[in-house]
């Protein structure tokens, strides 16, 4: 399948910019390796509590290895579906309440929480213990956000944007700010500016991970040269969707999220001479390679 054509066109081949860096981050690689090692050595029931990483292809690969997906946005409720066995905690991290329920049910666990996410958990615990009110910038309902908020209920105040900041009513000499690791660098900077206007004394801890920042900056740079950007990734992937958004918002160029080469549409490419391709941090590399190969062979893709 791939690029869908209504007819054969005589236009020259596309120039394709393969954006670097792109694709897997260290947290995804670590989580997948840990899960595969468990699958290889443990013959008992094995579960991932939510999507280990936000990509259906990688999830399917683990299911083929015998790791069952517990597809529940509520991690605590999801544990009710498990009687015994080993539970893999996802790279996004979980709240203390999830760990407490694991212990109460006598379940074994393998913790694949990304080290960058764990830094934020540890920071929130430390700040709360020192009496800070904490403003957390993140994506509403994202499992990473849910996990961090659970570290200090009542002390962590969630905001998604500058409008949410205006709704805060904090009266404290000790206010700190931290963030989800995979959100927009530029949107977060604007939200932090709004926080500083209201709370000039706020202590800022920007925890957007380096992999997220590097990939966003690289795609913006490539988009300035290209006419169109294609991001290979899942609609479940926060960081993949942010790549699309930053291209549109920062450069004003068209950008599309595709899961595989089959999702590319011919009409996107009409009149386009140069396209940039990148991928989310949990996107299997072979999917991105297939997209790049397909585009390079346009208008006669395989």
C-alpha positions as CSV (number, residue, x, y, z in Angstrom):
1,X,0.0,0.0,0.0
2,X,1.7,3.2,1.1
3,X,1.2,6.5,-0.9
4,X,-2.2,6.3,-2.5
5,X,-2.4,7.5,-6.1
6,X,-5.3,8.3,-8.2
7,X,-3.1,8.2,-11.4
8,X,0.5,8.2,-12.4
9,X,2.2,11.5,-12.3
10,X,5.4,12.6,-14.0
11,X,6.6,14.9,-11.2
12,X,10.2,14.3,-10.0
13,X,10.9,12.2,-7.0
14,X,10.5,13.8,-3.6
15,X,13.5,15.0,-1.7
16,X,13.2,13.3,1.7
17,X,14.8,14.7,4.9
18,X,15.3,12.0,7.5
19,X,15.3,14.0,10.7
20,X,17.9,13.2,13.3
21,X,17.5,12.5,16.1
22,X,14.2,10.5,15.8
23,X,12.7,7.3,17.1
24,X,13.5,5.3,20.2
25,X,14.6,7.0,23.4
26,X,16.6,5.3,26.1
27,X,13.5,4.9,28.3
28,X,11.6,2.9,25.7
29,X,14.6,0.7,24.9
30,X,15.1,-0.1,28.6
31,X,11.4,-0.8,29.2
32,X,11.1,-3.2,26.2
33,X,14.3,-5.0,27.0
34,X,13.1,-5.6,30.6
35,X,9.7,-6.9,29.4
36,X,11.3,-9.2,26.9
37,X,13.7,-10.6,29.5
38,X,10.8,-11.3,31.8
39,X,8.9,-13.0,29.1
40,X,11.9,-15.2,28.3
41,X,12.6,-16.3,31.9
42,X,9.2,-16.4,33.6
43,X,6.7,-19.1,32.6
44,X,3.9,-17.8,34.9
45,X,1.2,-15.3,34.0
46,X,2.7,-11.9,32.9
47,X,0.8,-8.6,32.5
48,X,1.6,-5.1,31.5
49,X,-0.5,-2.6,33.5
50,X,-1.5,-0.3,30.6
51,X,0.5,0.1,27.4
52,X,4.1,-0.4,28.3
53,X,5.0,2.3,25.8
54,X,2.5,4.1,23.6
55,X,2.8,2.1,20.4
56,X,0.4,-0.7,19.3
57,X,3.1,-2.5,17.3
58,X,5.4,-2.9,20.3
59,X,2.4,-3.9,22.4
60,X,1.5,-6.6,20.0
61,X,5.1,-7.9,20.0
62,X,5.0,-8.3,23.8
63,X,1.5,-10.0,23.6
64,X,3.0,-12.5,21.2
65,X,5.6,-13.2,23.8
66,X,2.9,-14.0,26.4
67,X,2.6,-10.6,28.1
68,X,-1.1,-9.8,28.5
69,X,-2.2,-6.2,28.2
70,X,-4.5,-4.8,31.0
71,X,-6.0,-2.0,29.0
72,X,-7.2,0.3,31.8
73,X,-6.6,4.1,32.2
74,X,-7.1,3.5,35.9
75,X,-4.1,1.5,37.0
76,X,-5.5,0.7,40.4
77,X,-8.8,-0.6,39.0
78,X,-6.7,-2.6,36.4
79,X,-5.1,-4.6,39.1
80,X,-8.5,-6.1,39.9
81,X,-8.2,-8.1,36.7
82,X,-5.1,-9.9,37.9
83,X,-5.2,-12.8,40.3
84,X,-1.6,-13.8,40.3
85,X,1.6,-13.5,38.3
86,X,4.0,-10.7,37.5
87,X,2.9,-7.2,36.6
88,X,5.1,-4.9,34.5
89,X,4.8,-1.3,35.5
90,X,5.0,0.9,32.4
91,X,7.7,3.4,31.5
92,X,5.3,6.3,32.4
93,X,5.5,5.5,36.1
94,X,2.7,4.9,38.6
95,X,1.5,6.4,41.8
96,X,2.3,5.0,45.3
97,X,-1.3,3.8,45.5
98,X,-0.7,1.4,42.7
99,X,2.4,0.0,44.4
100,X,0.5,-0.4,47.7
101,X,-2.3,-2.4,45.9
102,X,0.3,-4.6,44.2
103,X,1.8,-5.4,47.6
104,X,-1.6,-6.0,49.2
105,X,-2.5,-8.5,46.5
106,X,0.8,-10.2,46.8
107,X,1.7,-9.6,43.2
108,X,5.3,-9.6,41.9
109,X,6.2,-6.6,39.7
110,X,8.9,-5.4,37.3
111,X,9.3,-1.6,37.3
112,X,10.2,-0.1,33.9
113,X,9.6,3.5,34.9
114,X,11.8,5.7,32.7
115,X,14.7,7.2,34.7
116,X,13.8,10.7,33.6
117,X,10.2,10.2,34.9
118,X,11.6,8.8,38.2
119,X,13.6,12.0,38.6
120,X,10.3,14.0,38.6
121,X,8.7,11.6,41.1
122,X,11.7,11.9,43.5
123,X,11.6,15.7,43.1
124,X,7.9,16.0,43.9
125,X,8.4,13.8,47.0
126,X,11.3,15.9,48.2
127,X,9.5,19.3,47.5
128,X,6.4,18.1,49.3
129,X,8.4,17.0,52.3
130,X,10.0,20.4,52.5
131,X,6.6,22.1,52.5
132,X,6.4,23.3,48.9
133,X,3.2,23.8,46.9
134,X,4.0,22.2,43.6
135,X,2.6,23.3,40.2
136,X,2.8,20.4,37.7
137,X,2.6,21.1,34.0
138,X,1.4,18.2,32.0
139,X,-1.2,16.6,29.7
140,X,-4.5,15.9,31.4
141,X,-5.2,12.2,32.0
142,X,-1.7,11.1,30.7
143,X,-0.4,8.1,32.8
144,X,2.8,10.0,33.6
145,X,0.7,12.9,34.9
146,X,-1.5,10.6,37.0
147,X,1.5,8.9,38.5
148,X,3.3,12.1,39.5
149,X,0.1,13.7,40.9
150,X,-0.4,10.6,43.1
151,X,3.0,11.2,44.9
152,X,1.6,14.1,47.0
153,X,-2.1,14.5,46.8
154,X,-3.2,18.0,47.8
155,X,0.3,19.4,47.4
156,X,0.6,19.0,43.6
157,X,-1.5,21.3,41.5
158,X,-2.1,20.3,37.9
159,X,-2.0,22.8,35.0
160,X,-2.1,22.2,31.3
161,X,-1.7,25.7,30.0
162,X,-1.7,29.4,30.9
163,X,-5.5,29.5,31.3
164,X,-5.2,26.9,34.0
165,X,-2.6,29.0,35.7
166,X,-5.0,31.8,36.1
167,X,-7.3,29.5,38.1
168,X,-4.7,28.7,40.7
169,X,-5.2,30.1,44.2
170,X,-1.9,29.4,46.0
171,X,-0.9,31.4,49.1
172,X,2.6,30.1,50.0
173,X,6.1,31.4,50.2
174,X,7.3,28.1,48.9
175,X,6.0,27.3,45.4
176,X,7.8,25.0,42.9
177,X,7.1,24.1,39.3
178,X,7.9,20.8,37.5
179,X,6.7,19.2,34.3
180,X,5.8,16.1,32.4
181,X,8.8,14.8,30.4
182,X,7.2,14.6,26.9
183,X,5.3,17.8,26.4
184,X,5.9,20.8,24.1
185,X,9.1,22.7,24.9
186,X,7.6,26.0,23.7
187,X,4.1,25.6,25.2
188,X,5.7,24.7,28.5
189,X,7.9,27.8,28.4
190,X,4.9,30.0,27.9
191,X,3.1,28.3,30.8
192,X,6.1,28.8,33.0
193,X,6.1,32.5,32.1
194,X,2.5,32.7,33.1
195,X,3.4,31.1,36.4
196,X,6.3,33.5,37.0
197,X,4.0,36.4,36.4
198,X,1.6,35.2,39.1
199,X,4.2,33.7,41.4
200,X,7.5,35.5,40.9
201,X,9.1,33.6,43.7
202,X,8.3,30.1,42.2
203,X,11.2,27.7,41.9
204,X,11.4,26.3,38.4
205,X,12.3,22.7,37.6
206,X,11.8,22.0,33.9
207,X,11.8,18.2,33.6
208,X,11.1,17.9,29.8
209,X,13.5,15.1,29.0
210,X,16.5,15.7,26.6
211,X,15.2,13.2,24.1
212,X,11.9,15.0,23.8
213,X,13.6,18.4,23.5
214,X,16.1,17.3,21.0
215,X,13.5,15.7,18.7
216,X,11.2,18.7,18.9
217,X,14.1,21.1,18.1
218,X,15.3,18.9,15.2
219,X,11.9,18.6,13.6
220,X,11.3,22.3,13.8
221,X,14.7,23.0,12.1
222,X,13.9,20.4,9.4
223,X,10.4,21.8,8.9
224,X,11.8,25.2,8.1
225,X,13.5,23.7,5.1
226,X,10.8,21.2,4.1
227,X,7.3,21.9,2.8
228,X,5.6,19.0,4.6
229,X,6.4,16.9,7.7
230,X,5.4,13.3,8.4
231,X,5.7,12.0,11.9
232,X,5.6,8.2,12.3
233,X,4.0,7.2,15.6
234,X,0.9,6.2,17.4
235,X,-2.1,8.4,18.2
236,X,-1.6,7.1,21.8
237,X,1.9,8.6,21.9
238,X,2.0,12.0,23.6
239,X,5.5,12.8,22.3
240,X,4.6,11.8,18.7
241,X,1.5,14.1,18.7
242,X,3.7,16.9,20.1
243,X,6.0,16.6,17.1
244,X,3.1,17.3,14.8
245,X,1.9,20.2,16.9
246,X,5.2,22.0,17.2
247,X,5.7,21.9,13.4
248,X,2.3,23.5,12.9
249,X,2.6,26.0,15.7
250,X,6.3,27.0,15.4
251,X,6.8,26.8,11.6
252,X,3.3,26.9,10.2
253,X,3.9,24.0,7.9
254,X,1.5,21.0,7.3
255,X,2.3,18.0,9.4
256,X,0.7,14.6,9.6
257,X,0.9,11.7,12.1
258,X,1.0,8.2,10.5
259,X,1.1,4.8,12.2
260,X,2.5,3.0,9.1
261,X,3.3,3.7,5.5
262,X,-0.2,2.6,4.6
263,X,-1.6,5.8,6.3
264,X,0.2,8.2,3.9
265,X,-2.2,9.9,1.5
266,X,-1.4,10.9,-2.1
267,X,-3.1,14.3,-1.9
268,X,-0.7,15.5,0.9
269,X,2.1,15.3,-1.6
270,X,0.6,17.2,-4.5
271,X,2.9,20.1,-5.4
272,X,5.4,19.1,-2.7
273,X,9.1,18.8,-3.6
274,X,10.7,18.3,-0.1
275,X,9.3,16.4,2.9
276,X,10.8,15.8,6.3
277,X,10.2,12.5,8.2
278,X,10.6,11.9,11.9
279,X,9.2,9.5,14.5
280,X,8.1,9.3,18.1
281,X,10.2,7.9,20.9
282,X,8.3,4.6,21.0
283,X,8.0,4.0,17.2
284,X,9.7,0.9,15.9
285,X,12.6,1.9,13.6
286,X,11.5,-0.4,10.7
287,X,8.2,1.5,10.4
288,X,10.0,4.8,9.9
289,X,12.4,3.2,7.4
290,X,9.5,1.9,5.3
291,X,8.0,5.4,5.2
292,X,11.2,7.0,4.1
293,X,11.8,4.4,1.4
294,X,8.3,4.8,0.2
295,X,8.5,8.5,-0.1
296,X,11.9,8.4,-1.9
297,X,10.3,6.2,-4.6
298,X,7.4,8.6,-5.1
299,X,5.6,8.9,-7.5
300,X,6.1,5.2,-8.0
301,X,6.1,3.9,-4.4
302,X,6.3,0.2,-3.4
